[in-house]
């Protein structure tokens, strides 16, 4: 079970009370233009988010602001041997305040402690903010697959 904290946030599995605030930003289709997991019903999100988490199948984690206890975004993690795929979304209300950098840095540290050797992430070519974040975190561009740029970080260095 993946739970860890950063300076301002608690990262933990989703709970029932997270579903509605999750829907608030996930169903904002302008904000979510670069994401695939969006526009679903309460029941669909509930089924996906509250099932027993499996890092091998891929799992979403809630990003909770420690001071306000608000859901401010989510992380995606999937393990494939010593390679981990990650994704991240911050609610528009909390965008451009350093939360993505903070929680993804924390996630990289946590995965590294668990034996990760490589961490990968994909971003659409047009998602400049996500690409800038990956570069700031020292990810290196690998390849473009289906309009998505794939980046990797070697955490053994």
N, C-alpha and C positions, 0 to 999 in steps of 0.2 A: 504494500500500500504506500503510495507516494504522497508524502506530506513534508513540506519544508517551509521555512520562512525566509523572507528577504527583509531589508530595512523597513519597508512600509507594508508588506503583503504577507498573507498566509496562502500557501498553495495546498489544496486538498481535493479529495474526490468530491463530486457534486452531491448536494443534498436537496431534498424536496423544495425548500424555500428558495433555492437558486434558480428554479425553472423559469419563473415569470421575469425576473430581471435579465436572465439569459435571453429570453425571447425578445425583450425590448430592443436589444442591439442586434441580435442575430436576424431578426425579421425586418430590419431597416435595410432594404435592398440596395440603396445607394451606398451606404456605409460598407455593406458586405459584398460589394461588387467583385472582390478578389477571392472570396471564400466560396466553398461548395456546400457546407453544412448550414443551410439557412432556409427560411421561408416554410418551416414545418409547423405542425400543430403541437399543442401542449403535450398531447399523448405521445406523439412521435419523439419529442425531445425527452420526455420523462422516460420512455422505454430505452432510449440510447444512453442517456446520462446517468440513470440510476441503476443500471444493470451492474453486476459485480465487475469491477474494473479488471481488465486484462491488458497488460502492457504489450503482449505479443500480438493481440488482435488490434491494438490501438485504443487509447483511452483519452478522454477529455478530463482536464483538471480545472477546478474553479480557482480564480484569482480573487482573493478576498482582501479588501482594504482593512488593515488591522485596527485602525482608529474608529472607522465608521461601521465596520462589519458588512459593507456593501460589496456585492459582486461587481468587479470592475473589468473582468475579461476572463479568458480561458486559455489554457495551453493544451496542445495535443501531443501525445508521445506514443511512439510505437517502436518496439524493440525487434531487431532482426540480427540475432547473434550479438556481436559487439558494436553493431551500428544501430543508432537510434535516429528515427525521423521525428522532427518536431514541427509544430505549428503554433501560432499565437494570434490572439485577437484581443484588442483592448476596446472597451466601450467608447463611443465617440466623446462622451462626457469626460473621459479621463485621458484622451489622446494627447500626444505631444507634451507629456509631463514626465517622461523618462521611465514610465512603468514597464513598457515592453523591454527596454534594455535591462532594467533591474531584475525582472522575473526570468527572462531568458538567460541572463548571466547566472542567476541562482540555479536554474534548471541544468545548465551546462555543468556547473560544479557538482550538483547532486548526481547527475548521470555519470560523470567522471568517477565519482566516489564508488559508484555501483559497477565499475569496470568497463564503461563505454570506451571505445577506441576512436570511433568516428561518429560525429553528429551531422545529420543532413537536414536540409530544409529546402523547400521549393517556393518560388515567388514568381508570379506573372511578370513578364517584362515591363508592363505598365505600372506595377506596384512599386513605385520609386521609394516610398517610405520603408517598405519591408526590405528591399535590396540594400538601402542605406544602413538599416539596422544590422543586417547580416555582415556587411563589410566592416562596420564599426566593431563587431564582435569577432573579427578576424576570420570569418568564413571565406573560403576561396571558391570562385566560380568553377564548376565542373563541366556542365553540359546543358543544352537546352533540349527539353523533351515536351512536345505538344504545347507550345507557347509558354511553358514554365521553365524558368532558369533554376537549375539545381546547384546548390551550394553545399560545401562540406567543411567541417572543422575537425582537424586531427587533434584529439585531446591527449595524445600520448607525448606530445612535445613538451 
